[in-house]
Amino acid sequence: MEDGKSVATNRYCFKRSLLSFLVIISDIFGGHCSKQDPEVDACLLKSFNNLIEHLKEGDPELGIEQSDTIVIDELSIALGGGPDGYKATFKDIHASGVDDVTITNVRSDLETHQFQITLSIPHISATARYRSSGMLLLVRASGGGDYWGEYENVKAKVYFRGEPFVRDDQTFLKLKQIKLDFSVKEIKMGVENLHNSNSVLQAALNLFINTNAQELLKEMKPQLKRDLAEKMSRFLDRILDKIPYDDWIVD
């Protein structure tokens, strides 16, 4: 059993560690933002970008690892109906370049703890394993291979709403709702190393894919938005659970 001196020492060490952590968090944000400030959204924009820059190197205290890649297990698209309708599945999708993100706008309603954040990413590169079936451009397009994609000027809007709660005499936010949407200005993508195929089919597939890149992205979007919202939700949960609301917003 610990004696009184040991307990007091442990408490002192804990408080000192907690204070050090809070000082670091304050430095990350670059100071507090006031609810009374008419330019509070501009203040939040600066604070959130400071946080993003810090997290690019990873932060074990916040449970964030350094990474420039998002991994998505699987996406599927279907074009046309019937037994010969074209279907494609993309597995083990790796999208790199996502760490080069900048927050360009913040809109907030601090009374209801709602935030809308606009993000910009100059370039994302993606790779995946690809398999398709059905007819495409009057050619049977069954087979598999490697997919690649280059996405330029990616814009995203993330809306989230939190609910305040008190823990250890500090106010935190619990994520209650999140939605997102995104757009891509320019897309180049294609398939290569097709199995059981030939150069004619590969050329036809790549012609179709690049001619209809935005339409294909539109088909992928619902599933992509769900997957990305789930990943963003886990990311925000970690941040909001570790960083008190009091440390970035003051009355």
C-alpha positions in Angstrom: 0.0 0.0 0.0 1.3 3.5 -0.9 2.0 5.9 1.9 0.7 9.4 2.1 3.9 10.9 0.6 3.8 8.5 -2.4 0.2 9.3 -3.1 0.9 13.1 -2.9 3.9 12.7 -5.2 1.8 10.7 -7.8 -0.9 13.3 -7.7 1.6 16.1 -8.2 3.2 14.2 -11.2 -0.3 13.6 -12.7 -1.3 17.3 -12.4 2.1 18.4 -13.8 1.7 16.0 -16.8 -1.9 17.2 -17.4 -0.8 20.8 -17.2 2.1 20.2 -19.6 -0.4 18.5 -22.0 -2.8 21.4 -21.9 0.0 23.9 -22.5 1.0 21.9 -25.6 -2.6 21.8 -26.8 -2.9 25.6 -26.3 0.3 26.0 -28.3 -1.0 23.8 -31.1 -4.1 25.9 -31.5 -2.2 29.2 -31.2 -4.5 30.5 -28.4 -8.2 30.6 -27.7 -11.1 31.9 -29.8 -13.8 34.0 -28.1 -17.5 33.5 -28.7 -17.9 37.3 -28.4 -15.4 38.0 -31.3 -17.3 38.9 -34.5 -14.4 37.3 -36.4 -14.5 34.1 -34.4 -14.7 32.0 -37.6 -11.5 33.6 -38.9 -9.9 32.7 -35.5 -11.2 29.1 -35.7 -9.8 28.9 -39.3 -6.3 29.8 -38.0 -6.6 27.4 -35.0 -7.8 24.5 -37.1 -5.0 24.9 -39.6 -2.5 25.1 -36.8 -3.9 21.8 -35.5 -3.8 20.2 -39.0 -0.1 21.2 -39.4 0.7 19.7 -36.0 -1.1 16.4 -36.8 0.8 15.9 -40.1 3.7 14.7 -38.0 1.4 12.5 -35.9 0.6 12.8 -32.2 0.7 9.8 -29.9 -1.1 11.7 -27.1 -4.1 12.2 -29.5 -3.8 8.7 -30.9 -3.0 10.1 -34.4 -0.3 8.4 -36.5 1.7 10.1 -39.2 0.3 9.2 -42.6 -0.3 10.7 -46.0 -2.6 7.8 -47.1 -6.2 6.9 -46.7 -7.1 3.2 -47.1 -10.5 2.1 -48.3 -11.3 -1.7 -48.4 -13.7 -1.8 -51.3 -15.8 0.2 -53.7 -18.2 -1.0 -56.4 -19.9 0.6 -59.4 -22.6 -0.7 -61.8 -23.4 0.9 -65.2 -26.5 -0.4 -67.0 -28.8 -3.2 -66.0 -29.3 -6.8 -67.1 -26.8 -9.7 -67.2 -24.4 -7.8 -69.5 -24.4 -4.6 -67.5 -20.9 -3.3 -66.7 -19.8 -3.9 -63.0 -16.5 -3.0 -61.5 -15.1 -3.6 -58.0 -12.0 -1.8 -56.6 -10.3 -3.3 -53.6 -7.4 -2.3 -51.3 -7.7 1.4 -52.3 -4.7 3.5 -51.2 -5.2 7.3 -51.7 -2.0 9.3 -51.0 -1.5 13.1 -50.8 -4.3 13.7 -48.3 -1.9 15.2 -45.7 -1.4 18.2 -48.0 -4.7 19.6 -46.8 -5.6 23.2 -46.0 -8.8 24.4 -44.4 -9.9 27.4 -46.5 -13.1 28.3 -44.7 -14.9 27.8 -41.4 -18.5 28.6 -40.5 -19.7 28.0 -37.0 -22.8 28.3 -34.8 -21.3 28.1 -31.3 -24.6 28.3 -29.5 -25.6 24.9 -31.1 -22.0 23.7 -31.5 -22.2 23.3 -35.3 -19.3 23.6 -37.6 -18.8 23.6 -41.4 -15.3 23.3 -42.6 -14.1 23.6 -46.2 -11.0 21.7 -47.1 -8.7 21.9 -50.1 -6.2 19.2 -51.3 -4.1 20.0 -54.4 -3.5 16.5 -55.6 -4.5 12.9 -54.6 -3.0 9.8 -56.2 -4.9 6.5 -55.8 -4.1 2.8 -56.6 -6.3 -0.3 -56.2 -6.9 -3.8 -57.4 -9.6 -3.9 -60.0 -12.1 -6.5 -61.3 -14.9 -6.0 -63.8 -17.6 -8.0 -65.6 -20.1 -7.3 -68.4 -20.0 -5.4 -71.7 -18.3 -2.1 -72.3 -18.3 -0.3 -75.6 -19.6 -3.5 -77.2 -16.6 -5.4 -75.8 -16.8 -8.0 -73.1 -14.9 -6.3 -70.2 -14.5 -9.2 -67.8 -11.2 -9.4 -66.0 -9.0 -7.8 -63.4 -5.8 -5.8 -62.9 -4.5 -2.6 -61.4 -6.3 0.7 -61.2 -4.6 4.1 -60.9 -6.1 7.6 -60.5 -4.8 11.1 -60.3 -7.2 13.6 -58.8 -6.5 17.4 -59.1 -7.9 20.2 -57.0 -10.0 18.3 -54.5 -12.5 20.3 -52.5 -14.5 18.9 -49.5 -17.0 20.3 -47.1 -17.4 18.7 -43.7 -20.3 19.5 -41.4 -20.3 18.3 -37.8 -22.3 18.9 -34.7 -21.2 18.3 -31.1 -22.9 18.0 -27.8 -21.1 19.4 -24.7 -20.5 17.4 -21.6 -18.4 17.9 -18.5 -15.5 15.6 -17.5 -13.0 16.4 -14.7 -14.5 20.0 -14.4 -13.8 20.6 -18.1 -16.2 20.9 -21.0 -15.7 18.5 -24.0 -17.7 17.9 -27.1 -19.2 14.6 -28.1 -19.6 14.2 -31.8 -23.3 13.7 -32.6 -23.6 14.2 -36.4 -21.3 14.4 -39.3 -21.8 14.8 -43.1 -19.5 15.5 -46.0 -19.4 16.1 -49.7 -16.5 16.6 -52.1 -15.7 17.5 -55.7 -12.7 17.0 -58.0 -11.9 19.4 -60.8 -9.7 17.2 -62.9 -9.4 13.4 -63.0 -7.1 11.1 -64.9 -7.4 7.4 -64.3 -6.9 4.0 -65.9 -6.3 0.3 -65.6 -3.2 -1.7 -66.5 -1.8 -5.2 -66.1 -5.2 -6.7 -67.0 -5.5 -10.5 -66.4 -6.8 -12.7 -69.2 -7.1 -9.7 -71.5 -5.4 -7.9 -74.4 -4.2 -4.5 -75.5 -7.5 -3.8 -77.4 -9.6 -4.3 -74.3 -7.2 -2.3 -72.1 -7.3 0.6 -74.6 -11.1 0.5 -74.7 -11.4 0.5 -70.9 -9.0 3.4 -70.5 -10.7 5.4 -73.2 -14.1 4.9 -71.6 -12.8 5.6 -68.1 -11.1 8.9 -69.0 -13.9 10.0 -71.2 -16.4 9.4 -68.4 -14.3 10.1 -65.4 -16.7 12.5 -63.7 -19.6 10.1 -64.2 -17.7 7.2 -62.8 -16.8 9.4 -59.8 -20.5 10.2 -59.4 -21.3 6.5 -59.2 -18.6 6.0 -56.6 -19.6 9.0 -54.5 -22.3 7.6 -52.3 -20.2 4.7 -51.0 -17.1 7.0 -50.9 -18.9 9.6 -48.8 -20.1 6.9 -46.3 -16.6 5.5 -45.9 -14.9 8.9 -45.6 -17.5 10.1 -43.2 -16.9 7.1 -41.0 -13.1 7.7 -41.1 -13.6 11.4 -40.4 -15.9 10.5 -37.5 -13.3 8.3 -35.8 -10.7 11.1 -36.4 -12.9 13.8 -34.8 -13.8 11.5 -31.9 -10.2 11.1 -31.0 -9.6 14.9 -31.2 -12.7 15.9 -29.3 -12.2 13.3 -26.6 -8.7 14.5 -25.9 -8.9 18.3 -26.3 -11.4 20.2 -24.0 -13.7 22.5 -25.8 -12.6 25.1 -23.2 -9.1 25.0 -24.7 -10.2 26.4 -28.1 -13.4 28.3 -27.3 -13.9 30.8 -24.4 -16.9 33.0 -23.6 
